[in-house]
Amino acid sequence: MKFKLILPMILGIGLLLLNCEDKQTSKKTNTSVVKDSIDTASKIKFKKEPTTEYPLLTDANAMEFFLEYDKIHKENKARITTDFGIIEIQLYDKTKFHRANFVYLTKRNYFDNTQFYRVVKNFVIQGGSSDDYNIAKRRQKIGKYLLLPDTKRGYTHKRGAISMPSSEIENAYKLASPFQFFIIQREGGAAYLDKDYTVFGEVTSGMDVVDKIANVKTDEGDWPLNNVYIRKVELID
């Protein structure tokens, strides 16, 4: 009789122990799944947070930015590949803001596929702009700013000089448009420009290419009838 009573008790205790083990196993499994889910979510979240190394430049921060940029980025030679051949240029260290600006824009590939959009035979070829909407979008990503002129370094608008035009907006201080540049093609240069525009470099090779571009046919606004592209600008040793 006692045996009959004990047997059900033993069976009951056994079932109770098995049930507890199932619950513990279930808890361990759920913990593992939650941990994996958190890790996965963290990885996905990390990938969705890109960072940028470029500030948006404005009139308020551009000069300070290029002052610091000049201290680190010392490149002063560049190659301009055009539809008519290659032009190599030397950038002047003394005009630090304008040199740093040109180096910065080159490293951001701004000039690639822009155009020599203004050509005046026996005077100048001017580049760095385009009627392409994508070029305007590039400018927006870089920022909107002007550079102060730096005309007292002793550089002149001789043949082959590289200078920066003033903004299209009329301003008494001849603030420079940083996205554009012009090359003097005229024999004897254009000294009357020296006081108003900043010469920040010169052509060291490829004046024959400058001459070819200067001789293309243009419309009444000096825009070449057939677009003259700057295919690439790159820094060289």
Backbone as CSV, one residue per row, in Angstrom:
resi,resn,N_x,N_y,N_z,CA_x,CA_y,CA_z,C_x,C_y,C_z
1,MET,0.831,-1.202,0.000,0.000,0.000,0.000,0.867,1.254,0.000
2,LYS,1.887,1.246,0.892,2.800,2.381,0.931,3.540,2.520,-0.383
3,PHE,3.906,1.398,-1.006,4.601,1.412,-2.300,3.764,2.092,-3.362
4,LYS,2.444,1.798,-3.350,1.548,2.400,-4.337,1.467,3.916,-4.156
5,LEU,1.585,4.380,-2.906,1.509,5.830,-2.684,2.810,6.534,-3.067
6,ILE,3.939,5.880,-2.804,5.247,6.485,-3.075,5.521,6.613,-4.577
7,LEU,5.105,5.609,-5.341,5.383,5.597,-6.791,4.838,6.836,-7.498
8,PRO,3.572,7.206,-7.262,3.066,8.424,-7.923,3.825,9.672,-7.499
9,MET,4.263,9.701,-6.213,5.004,10.860,-5.744,6.329,10.988,-6.479
10,ILE,7.030,9.850,-6.680,8.311,9.863,-7.385,8.120,10.313,-8.830
11,LEU,7.070,9.809,-9.464,6.783,10.188,-10.859,6.473,11.687,-10.961
12,GLY,5.742,12.186,-9.950,5.386,13.611,-9.954,6.603,14.507,-9.820
13,ILE,7.523,14.115,-8.900,8.754,14.899,-8.709,9.599,14.893,-9.978
14,GLY,9.659,13.724,-10.621,10.442,13.611,-11.867,9.914,14.525,-12.952
15,LEU,8.586,14.546,-13.130,7.974,15.414,-14.153,8.227,16.888,-13.846
16,LEU,8.170,17.216,-12.524,8.410,18.599,-12.119,9.831,19.037,-12.471
17,LEU,10.835,18.162,-12.234,12.224,18.462,-12.552,12.433,18.630,-14.059
18,LEU,11.812,17.778,-14.857,11.914,17.868,-16.320,11.336,19.182,-16.828
19,ASN,10.214,19.596,-16.246,9.563,20.834,-16.642,10.457,22.046,-16.354
20,CYS,11.140,22.021,-15.184,12.059,23.107,-14.825,13.225,23.190,-15.792
21,GLU,13.769,22.042,-16.214,14.880,22.020,-17.157,14.471,22.597,-18.491
22,ASP,13.244,22.300,-18.957,12.745,22.839,-20.227,12.669,24.356,-20.182
23,LYS,12.213,24.898,-19.023,12.113,26.353,-18.889,13.478,27.010,-18.908
24,GLN,14.481,26.401,-18.234,15.825,26.947,-18.221,16.417,26.944,-19.627
25,THR,16.216,25.866,-20.370,16.706,25.782,-21.751,16.087,26.862,-22.610
26,SER,14.783,27.067,-22.431,14.071,28.090,-23.193,14.637,29.471,-22.906
27,LYS,14.945,29.754,-21.635,15.507,31.049,-21.266,16.858,31.270,-21.913
28,LYS,17.717,30.240,-21.924,19.043,30.355,-22.523,18.944,30.612,-24.013
29,THR,18.040,29.943,-24.676,17.862,30.118,-26.116,17.421,31.539,-26.432
30,ASN,16.450,32.066,-25.686,15.957,33.414,-25.915,17.051,34.449,-25.695
31,THR,17.890,34.272,-24.699,18.985,35.193,-24.424,19.949,35.238,-25.595
32,SER,20.259,34.111,-26.179,21.169,34.024,-27.306,20.609,34.758,-28.520
33,VAL,19.333,34.568,-28.766,18.696,35.209,-29.916,18.692,36.721,-29.743
34,VAL,18.366,37.204,-28.562,18.340,38.643,-28.306,19.722,39.252,-28.517
35,LYS,20.760,38.583,-28.049,22.117,39.089,-28.189,22.505,39.202,-29.660
36,ASP,22.216,38.171,-30.433,22.526,38.206,-31.867,21.777,39.333,-32.563
37,SER,20.533,39.546,-32.175,19.730,40.591,-32.799,20.303,41.974,-32.498
38,ILE,20.756,42.183,-31.255,21.342,43.472,-30.880,22.611,43.729,-31.677
39,ASP,23.464,42.714,-31.809,24.707,42.863,-32.559,24.422,43.223,-34.003
40,THR,23.472,42.519,-34.607,23.128,42.763,-36.011,22.593,44.175,-36.190
41,ALA,21.720,44.571,-35.266,21.139,45.916,-35.362,22.210,46.989,-35.235
42,SER,23.191,46.736,-34.346,24.270,47.707,-34.163,25.081,47.867,-35.429
43,LYS,25.383,46.760,-36.097,26.172,46.811,-37.332,25.440,47.578,-38.414
44,ILE,24.148,47.311,-38.546,23.359,47.990,-39.575,23.297,49.489,-39.284
45,LYS,23.116,49.845,-38.020,23.038,51.247,-37.636,24.353,51.969,-37.926
46,PHE,25.469,51.314,-37.679,26.787,51.897,-37.907,26.991,52.225,-39.379
47,LYS,26.537,51.320,-40.244,26.714,51.516,-41.681,25.887,52.682,-42.199
48,LYS,24.839,53.039,-41.485,23.947,54.096,-41.948,24.372,55.476,-41.457
49,GLU,25.526,55.580,-40.847,25.991,56.858,-40.321,27.287,57.287,-40.996
50,PRO,27.227,57.704,-42.288,28.434,58.137,-42.989,28.951,59.464,-42.441
51,THR,30.241,59.687,-42.548,30.835,60.942,-42.101,31.509,61.630,-43.286
52,THR,31.684,62.943,-43.206,32.344,63.685,-44.272,33.538,64.439,-43.707
53,GLU,34.591,64.540,-44.493,35.787,65.249,-44.045,35.817,66.674,-44.577
54,TYR,34.803,67.067,-45.345,34.805,68.382,-45.963,33.760,69.289,-45.334
55,PRO,34.151,70.461,-44.862,33.168,71.416,-44.349,32.490,72.133,-45.516
56,LEU,31.325,72.674,-45.291,30.667,73.501,-46.298,31.250,74.899,-46.167
57,LEU,31.930,75.348,-47.216,32.641,76.627,-47.143,31.705,77.808,-47.384
58,THR,31.963,78.872,-46.625,31.201,80.120,-46.743,32.185,81.288,-46.671
59,ASP,31.679,82.485,-46.876,32.538,83.662,-46.731,33.078,83.780,-45.307
60,ALA,32.348,83.239,-44.351,32.742,83.364,-42.953,33.888,82.425,-42.562
61,ASN,33.992,81.265,-43.219,35.011,80.293,-42.782,36.065,79.947,-43.831
62,ALA,35.901,80.406,-45.059,36.785,79.963,-46.151,38.239,80.382,-45.950
63,MET,38.482,81.618,-45.581,39.858,82.090,-45.456,40.595,81.355,-44.334
64,GLU,39.918,81.144,-43.220,40.527,80.405,-42.107,40.789,78.955,-42.513
65,PHE,39.841,78.375,-43.247,39.999,76.991,-43.704,41.235,76.861,-44.594
66,PHE,41.390,77.760,-45.560,42.521,77.655,-46.491,43.844,78.025,-45.829
67,LEU,43.812,78.843,-44.812,45.017,79.146,-44.053,45.555,77.870,-43.400
68,GLU,44.665,77.067,-42.828,45.066,75.804,-42.208,45.385,74.750,-43.268
69,TYR,44.610,74.749,-44.341,44.807,73.775,-45.422,46.186,73.951,-46.057
70,ASP,46.613,75.182,-46.191,47.907,75.504,-46.791,49.067,74.920,-45.987
71,LYS,48.908,74.805,-44.682,49.979,74.300,-43.826,50.241,72.811,-44.040
72,ILE,49.237,72.083,-44.497,49.346,70.624,-44.643,49.530,70.204,-46.095
73,HIS,48.820,70.854,-46.997,48.813,70.453,-48.407,49.739,71.389,-49.187
74,LYS,50.951,70.911,-49.451,51.994,71.749,-50.034,52.177,71.542,-51.543
75,GLU,51.297,70.801,-52.185,51.441,70.567,-53.617,51.397,71.899,-54.383
76,ASN,52.253,72.039,-55.385,52.266,73.299,-56.145,52.455,73.097,-57.651
77,LYS,52.201,71.881,-58.116,52.265,71.628,-59.563,51.016,70.837,-59.979
78,ALA,50.494,71.178,-61.141,49.284,70.506,-61.602,49.323,70.303,-63.114
79,ARG,48.585,69.315,-63.565,48.459,69.012,-64.991,46.999,69.158,-65.399
80,ILE,46.761,69.975,-66.416,45.408,70.190,-66.947,45.308,69.472,-68.293
81,THR,44.475,68.448,-68.355,44.285,67.705,-69.599,43.063,68.252,-70.325
82,THR,43.267,68.750,-71.537,42.183,69.363,-72.318,41.961,68.596,-73.619
83,ASP,40.951,69.012,-74.358,40.691,68.407,-75.673,41.819,68.684,-76.662
84,PHE,42.648,69.691,-76.375,43.704,70.083,-77.303,45.101,69.676,-76.828
85,GLY,45.163,69.029,-75.682,46.456,68.603,-75.166,46.615,68.926,-73.684
86,ILE,47.832,68.832,-73.206,48.120,68.977,-71.777,48.815,70.306,-71.475
87,ILE,48.355,70.962,-70.410,48.964,72.188,-69.902,49.463,71.893,-68.492
88,GLU,50.739,72.127,-68.238,51.261,71.941,-66.890,51.530,73.305,-66.253
89,ILE,51.209,73.412,-64.976,51.305,74.714,-64.310,52.054,74.609,-62.979
90,GLN,52.645,75.729,-62.599,53.299,75.892,-61.299,52.456,76.861,-60.483
91,LEU,52.113,76.482,-59.248,51.350,77.341,-58.361,52.309,78.044,-57.398
92,TYR,52.061,79.302,-57.133,52.963,80.085,-56.293,52.661,79.889,-54.810
93,ASP,53.688,79.615,-54.032,53.535,79.414,-52.591,53.141,80.702,-51.870
94,LYS,53.583,81.856,-52.383,53.311,83.130,-51.709,51.829,83.498,-51.721
95,THR,51.117,83.096,-52.752,49.672,83.365,-52.801,48.959,82.153,-52.196
96,LYS,49.124,81.984,-50.896,48.756,80.745,-50.211,47.265,80.425,-50.281
97,PHE,46.406,81.445,-50.171,44.972,81.164,-50.186,44.522,80.672,-51.556
98,HIS,45.027,81.295,-52.597,44.618,80.942,-53.950,45.233,79.606,-54.377
99,ARG,46.485,79.374,-53.973,47.111,78.076,-54.253,46.362,76.955,-53.531
100,ALA,46.095,77.160,-52.228,45.393,76.146,-51.440,43.996,75.890,-51.997
101,ASN,43.341,76.951,-52.450,42.008,76.802,-53.044,42.066,75.927,-54.292
102,PHE,43.044,76.183,-55.166,43.160,75.408,-56.401,43.489,73.945,-56.087
103,VAL,44.380,73.724,-55.131,44.742,72.360,-54.730,43.521,71.638,-54.156
104,TYR,42.790,72.331,-53.302,41.600,71.751,-52.669,40.560,71.346,-53.710
105,LEU,40.260,72.250,-54.639,39.266,71.948,-55.664,39.738,70.809,-56.576
106,THR,41.037,70.769,-56.836,41.580,69.685,-57.656,41.411,68.349,-56.952
107,LYS,41.694,68.309,-55.650,41.561,67.060,-54.898,40.105,66.617,-54.777
108,ARG,39.199,67.556,-54.881,37.774,67.206,-54.856,37.217,66.972,-56.260
109,ASN,38.131,66.965,-57.259,37.763,66.679,-58.660,36.766,67.693,-59.222
110,TYR,36.799,68.907,-58.685,35.847,69.896,-59.166,36.044,70.227,-60.637
111,PHE,37.292,70.401,-61.080,37.556,70.894,-62.426,37.321,69.856,-63.522
112,ASP,37.223,68.590,-63.162,37.075,67.549,-64.172,35.777,67.742,-64.958
113,ASN,35.919,67.792,-66.285,34.794,67.957,-67.217,34.129,69.332,-67.145
114,THR,34.868,70.320,-66.604,34.438,71.703,-66.787,34.961,72.170,-68.153
115,GLN,34.824,73.447,-68.471,35.184,73.918,-69.812,35.996,75.215,-69.761
116,PHE,36.699,75.459,-70.852,37.192,76.806,-71.130,36.016,77.509,-71.803
117,TYR,35.272,78.240,-70.998,33.979,78.773,-71.431,34.090,80.194,-71.986
118,ARG,35.254,80.824,-71.807,35.457,82.170,-72.361,36.824,82.203,-73.035
119,VAL,36.824,82.507,-74.312,38.059,82.531,-75.094,38.118,83.830,-75.889
120,VAL,39.188,84.598,-75.666,39.395,85.847,-76.406,40.762,85.762,-77.074
121,LYS,40.751,85.634,-78.380,41.998,85.464,-79.130,42.958,86.623,-78.868
122,ASN,44.236,86.295,-78.737,45.291,87.260,-78.441,45.093,87.969,-77.098
123,PHE,44.406,87.292,-76.190,44.233,87.862,-74.861,44.221,86.787,-73.770
124,VAL,43.161,85.973,-73.707,42.979,85.118,-72.538,42.096,83.909,-72.856
125,ILE,42.330,82.815,-72.121,41.368,81.705,-72.092,40.970,81.514,-70.629
126,GLN,39.668,81.373,-70.391,39.151,81.310,-69.027,38.380,80.012,-68.818
127,GLY,38.685,79.300,-67.730,38.079,77.997,-67.506,37.586,77.789,-66.091
128,GLY,36.970,76.605,-65.870,36.500,76.220,-64.554,35.005,76.294,-64.376
129,SER,34.274,76.586,-65.439,32.819,76.650,-65.344,32.220,75.796,-66.464
130,SER,30.921,75.774,-66.530,30.238,74.969,-67.543,28.748,75.282,-67.486
131,ASP,28.040,74.921,-68.545,26.582,75.043,-68.516,25.942,73.732,-68.085
132,ASP,26.760,72.801,-67.597,26.285,71.502,-67.134,25.717,71.636,-65.720
133,TYR,24.507,71.142,-65.520,23.848,71.230,-64.213,24.646,70.504,-63.133
134,ASN,25.345,69.434,-63.499,26.122,68.664,-62.525,27.267,69.488,-61.925
135,ILE,27.818,70.424,-62.697,28.886,71.277,-62.181,28.323,72.222,-61.126
136,ALA,27.126,72.721,-61.357,26.472,73.579,-60.365,26.223,72.803,-59.077
137,LYS,25.866,71.549,-59.198,25.636,70.718,-58.015,26.946,70.499,-57.255
138,ARG,28.062,70.374,-57.971,29.362,70.229,-57.303,29.662,71.456,-56.458
139,ARG,29.385,72.608,-57.018,29.647,73.857,-56.283,28.832,73.907,-55.000
140,GLN,27.575,73.493,-55.088,26.708,73.519,-53.915,27.267,72.645,-52.796
141,LYS,27.861,71.518,-53.162,28.413,70.610,-52.160,29.690,71.173,-51.528
142,ILE,30.433,71.978,-52.284,31.673,72.565,-51.766,31.378,73.810,-50.938
143,GLY,30.483,74.642,-51.426,30.100,75.834,-50.678,30.053,77.069,-51.559
144,LYS,29.640,78.158,-50.979,29.540,79.434,-51.694,30.409,80.451,-50.962
145,TYR,31.480,80.893,-51.612,32.425,81.794,-50.963,33.236,82.540,-52.011
146,LEU,33.869,83.626,-51.599,34.773,84.394,-52.444,36.113,84.531,-51.725
147,LEU,37.161,84.810,-52.469,38.491,84.969,-51.881,38.954,86.422,-52.002
148,LEU,39.626,86.897,-50.969,40.179,88.243,-51.013,41.326,88.306,-52.024
149,PRO,41.500,89.398,-52.744,42.611,89.517,-53.697,43.950,89.560,-52.972
150,ASP,44.982,89.090,-53.663,46.337,89.078,-53.101,47.280,89.520,-54.225
151,THR,47.323,90.836,-54.445,47.961,91.369,-55.651,49.335,91.998,-55.413
152,LYS,49.857,91.898,-54.199,51.111,92.601,-53.882,52.283,91.652,-53.647
153,ARG,52.302,90.554,-54.384,53.380,89.566,-54.235,54.453,89.710,-55.315
154,GLY,54.245,90.660,-56.213,55.237,90.890,-57.258,54.988,90.104,-58.535
155,TYR,53.914,89.346,-58.589,53.614,88.568,-59.799,52.814,89.411,-60.786
156,THR,53.086,89.219,-62.055,52.432,90.023,-63.090,51.654,89.144,-64.062
157,HIS,50.758,89.793,-64.795,49.963,89.083,-65.798,50.746,88.968,-67.111
158,LYS,51.857,88.285,-67.025,52.680,88.019,-68.209,52.029,86.912,-69.036
159,ARG,52.541,86.673,-70.223,52.059,85.558,-71.031,52.266,84.260,-70.245
160,GLY,51.201,83.468,-70.131,51.270,82.209,-69.401,50.887,82.325,-67.931
161,ALA,50.650,83.546,-67.446,50.246,83.723,-66.050,48.859,83.137,-65.819
162,ILE,48.665,82.553,-64.631,47.364,82.023,-64.239,46.805,82.918,-63.147
163,SER,45.617,83.420,-63.347,45.022,84.376,-62.433,43.577,83.985,-62.140
164,MET,43.008,84.664,-61.157,41.639,84.341,-60.742,40.725,85.531,-61.006
165,PRO,39.653,85.328,-61.757,38.748,86.439,-62.068,37.944,86.858,-60.849
166,SER,37.451,88.071,-60.869,36.595,88.528,-59.767,35.201,87.939,-59.960
167,SER,34.422,88.040,-58.902,33.068,87.499,-58.928,32.228,88.200,-59.992
168,GLU,31.234,87.477,-60.506,30.304,88.077,-61.454,29.485,89.185,-60.784
169,ILE,29.360,89.070,-59.449,28.666,90.107,-58.692,29.603,91.310,-58.566
170,GLU,29.113,92.477,-58.883,29.936,93.680,-58.789,30.355,93.912,-57.330
171,ASN,31.662,94.044,-57.109,32.125,94.344,-55.754,33.370,95.215,-55.837
172,ALA,33.422,96.185,-54.980,34.490,97.190,-55.030,35.860,96.607,-54.713
173,TYR,35.885,95.483,-54.005,37.159,94.912,-53.569,37.684,93.820,-54.501
174,LYS,37.034,93.616,-55.633,37.453,92.620,-56.617,37.630,91.238,-55.979
175,LEU,36.697,90.848,-55.112,36.749,89.520,-54.515,36.711,88.472,-55.616
176,ALA,37.543,87.446,-55.448,37.760,86.489,-56.543,36.772,85.329,-56.515
177,SER,36.405,84.889,-57.698,35.552,83.714,-57.865,36.427,82.464,-57.797
178,PRO,36.332,81.658,-56.763,37.302,80.588,-56.510,37.218,79.399,-57.453
179,PHE,36.115,79.274,-58.177,35.922,78.106,-59.034,36.454,78.314,-60.455
180,GLN,36.996,79.488,-60.732,37.422,79.802,-62.088,38.863,80.306,-62.120
181,PHE,39.463,80.231,-63.288,40.807,80.761,-63.470,40.969,81.169,-64.931
182,PHE,41.935,82.043,-65.191,42.217,82.370,-66.591,43.716,82.356,-66.831
183,ILE,44.085,82.103,-68.074,45.481,82.055,-68.493,45.706,83.138,-69.547
184,ILE,46.701,83.967,-69.314,47.021,85.030,-70.269,47.700,84.417,-71.490
185,GLN,47.136,84.681,-72.663,47.692,84.154,-73.906,48.426,85.212,-74.718
186,ARG,48.154,86.449,-74.434,48.702,87.558,-75.224,50.225,87.662,-75.076
187,GLU,50.887,87.860,-76.208,52.321,88.160,-76.202,52.529,89.516,-75.513
188,GLY,53.422,89.561,-74.578,53.639,90.808,-73.844,52.785,90.931,-72.604
189,GLY,51.822,90.013,-72.430,51.015,89.989,-71.219,49.944,91.057,-71.159
190,ALA,49.431,91.288,-69.961,48.363,92.266,-69.746,48.581,92.930,-68.387
191,ALA,49.595,93.786,-68.309,50.018,94.395,-67.043,48.932,95.229,-66.381
192,TYR,47.992,95.741,-67.158,46.945,96.588,-66.594,46.010,95.814,-65.659
193,LEU,46.123,94.477,-65.659,45.302,93.653,-64.771,45.958,93.428,-63.401
194,ASP,47.231,93.804,-63.277,48.016,93.434,-62.099,47.432,93.912,-60.771
195,LYS,46.842,95.089,-60.749,46.354,95.644,-59.490,44.997,95.098,-59.067
196,ASP,44.299,94.462,-59.985,42.924,94.040,-59.705,42.736,92.537,-59.525
197,TYR,43.622,91.731,-60.089,43.416,90.278,-60.075,44.666,89.559,-59.565
198,THR,44.453,88.453,-58.886,45.551,87.746,-58.239,46.178,86.706,-59.162
199,VAL,47.433,86.916,-59.507,48.198,85.907,-60.245,48.690,84.887,-59.210
200,PHE,48.320,83.603,-59.397,48.704,82.595,-58.409,49.481,81.418,-59.024
201,GLY,49.895,81.578,-60.289,50.679,80.526,-60.924,51.034,80.885,-62.350
202,GLU,51.718,79.950,-63.023,52.085,80.169,-64.420,52.212,78.833,-65.153
203,VAL,52.062,78.902,-66.447,52.207,77.717,-67.301,53.690,77.399,-67.443
204,THR,54.058,76.157,-67.198,55.453,75.714,-67.364,55.630,74.859,-68.606
205,SER,54.530,74.321,-69.112,54.567,73.505,-70.324,53.177,73.484,-70.939
206,GLY,53.128,73.655,-72.274,51.841,73.578,-72.947,51.265,74.895,-73.411
207,MET,52.114,75.922,-73.572,51.585,77.178,-74.107,51.106,77.020,-75.541
208,ASP,51.635,76.034,-76.244,51.127,75.750,-77.588,49.669,75.295,-77.524
209,VAL,49.307,74.587,-76.449,47.917,74.164,-76.251,47.046,75.374,-75.941
210,VAL,47.563,76.278,-75.111,46.837,77.519,-74.808,46.571,78.296,-76.095
211,ASP,47.567,78.362,-76.973,47.407,79.078,-78.245,46.345,78.427,-79.131
212,LYS,46.322,77.111,-79.149,45.314,76.402,-79.963,43.908,76.708,-79.456
213,ILE,43.746,76.684,-78.131,42.426,76.971,-77.560,42.027,78.425,-77.844
214,ALA,42.993,79.322,-77.749,42.713,80.747,-77.976,42.273,81.032,-79.407
215,ASN,42.541,80.122,-80.301,42.213,80.337,-81.716,40.919,79.662,-82.169
216,VAL,40.180,79.051,-81.247,38.924,78.428,-81.654,37.882,79.502,-81.948
217,LYS,36.909,79.166,-82.753,35.850,80.112,-83.080,34.867,80.215,-81.924
218,THR,34.404,81.438,-81.676,33.508,81.683,-80.542,32.258,82.434,-80.997
219,ASP,31.266,82.471,-80.121,30.075,83.274,-80.407,30.302,84.704,-79.909
220,GLU,29.271,85.521,-79.934,29.407,86.927,-79.551,29.741,87.095,-78.063
221,GLY,29.449,86.064,-77.261,29.747,86.125,-75.838,31.072,85.490,-75.481
222,ASP,31.915,85.215,-76.493,33.244,84.618,-76.322,33.211,83.147,-75.895
223,TRP,32.047,82.516,-75.976,31.940,81.085,-75.666,32.268,80.294,-76.933
224,PRO,33.192,79.321,-76.860,33.536,78.537,-78.047,32.312,77.891,-78.694
225,LEU,32.262,77.931,-80.010,31.137,77.315,-80.724,31.107,75.813,-80.484
226,ASN,32.288,75.213,-80.378,32.400,73.803,-79.987,33.051,73.767,-78.602
227,ASN,32.372,73.174,-77.647,32.853,73.176,-76.267,34.286,72.656,-76.158
228,VAL,35.090,73.363,-75.375,36.477,72.961,-75.113,36.546,72.468,-73.668
229,TYR,36.658,71.165,-73.491,36.582,70.584,-72.155,37.938,70.487,-71.462
230,ILE,37.888,70.729,-70.153,38.990,70.351,-69.266,38.634,68.950,-68.780
231,ARG,39.265,67.959,-69.338,38.900,66.576,-69.024,39.299,66.186,-67.609
232,LYS,40.437,66.702,-67.174,40.935,66.333,-65.848,41.985,67.332,-65.390
233,VAL,41.986,67.613,-64.086,43.074,68.363,-63.467,43.611,67.501,-62.329
234,GLU,44.925,67.299,-62.315,45.537,66.450,-61.288,46.824,67.089,-60.793
235,LEU,47.157,66.809,-59.545,48.388,67.304,-58.950,49.529,66.371,-59.305
236,ILE,50.707,66.935,-59.572,51.864,66.130,-59.976,53.074,66.513,-59.136
237,ASP,54.079,65.661,-59.151,55.324,65.925,-58.405,56.169,66.963,-59.117
